[in-house]
């Protein structure tokens, strides 16, 4: 039987029902009546990432962008409404830093799902409970609005959305940030119904190097979507349906709303420190507590130091690979007497095979035929298995040194400070230097930062370099021998 073509009105409503891009525009008119929806490429990029998150391709997603660019409307309001329209059994948490923020966002969501057009298009979504913070369907699905530190005992979710978890006024407080990060790791992540398939989305403006984005980035299993207000480099942005957008260095994110001149004026008004964080999504690294920023030198080529030297690969092993555990850190460096250049650093929550692959990649890159690369491995977690694997290789290019840390890590770190006085070099080569900023952040915030795995990795590298060369630059590390450690 031949079907009659859809009228323009029927085609529009069919698109609203099936296409999230069209659904967003329709929802905008419901939430903000009288205002004009101003489309921009960054909206398509976010929609593409959200759809990939739902399909499982980007199951853990982080979106960083400046304020007033529709991030909460798109991610916390329209997206849950659209998903429940597709599957009324979905369980969704939406977390904000306070009830004062969570409740207005929840009200905007309710405006959509209680609108006449939504109820007509998604008649199968029948609401059985509607409160200030929760909407429940007759199929067991819901959208629950929460504040950070809120009680969620006994509840689980298929999707967790975290929307601006920290107040800007509290971003400078170590205590406040640590409390948020600890709550996320110890409480919120455990509420995922299925760790294999449940989705997670963090959408926020950056506020500090150790905010929640800072805690999560570098873990290896988060897809990052970062939009500075003014582009700092040429970048190809992935959009929907295989399309891309080439954003040029110096280009404003949404020039029709905020052009470069307006943004530069805003920088002058609020100060460069806040502007770099909230608008450029690049919070400044602190000057440091134990380690100082002035003691690190960024270089673009490996230094040609005279005298004998050696390559080191140092692995600080984590005890677990769970999403709430510490990272495993791998630091590769070249040492020549008291001079040290970090060539690469990586951290992640790798299973054994992933850790082995990363370490072997470093060995292949830096091992030399007629000299030994020293591999230092902390004997913890998968470090035991890795040490046994490398020993069984019997590769003459590898000198294996197991490491068992003793005493307080702050004391151990303090003892290597003489190495930092002449300056630790960090090799930042084009296209290979993404590790540098997270590496510096960890040192500058030690011992109060969210992570210290790369600090531990470099400390044990220096320790074993002194033992290998029988050096003593004031660290006191020459009082033991690596042979005392067995595996």
Secondary structure, DSSP 8 states (H G I E B T S, - for coil): -------HHHHHHHHHHH-HHHHHHHHHHHHSTT------HHHHHHHHHHHHHHHTTTSEEEEEE-SSSSHHIIIIIIHHHHHHHH-TT-EEEEEESSHHHHHHHHHHHHHHHTSHHHHHHTTT--EEEE-SSEEEETTS-EEEEEETT---TT--BSEEEEE--S-GGGTT-HHHHHHHHHHIIIIIGGGBS-TTT-EEEEEE----TTSHHHHHTTSSS-EEEEE-SB-SS-EEEE-STT-EEEE-TT-BTTTTTS-HHHHHHHHHHH-HHHIIIIITS-------SSS-GGGEEEESS-----S--EEEEEEE--S--STTS--EEEEEEEEETTEEEEEEEEEE---HHHHHHHHHHHHHHH-BTTB-EEEEEESSTTHHHHHHHHHHHT-TTEEEEEE---S-HHHHHHHTHHHHHS-EEEE--TTS-THHHHHHHHHHHTTTSS--HHHHHHHHHHHHHHHHHT--SSS-GGGS-GGG---
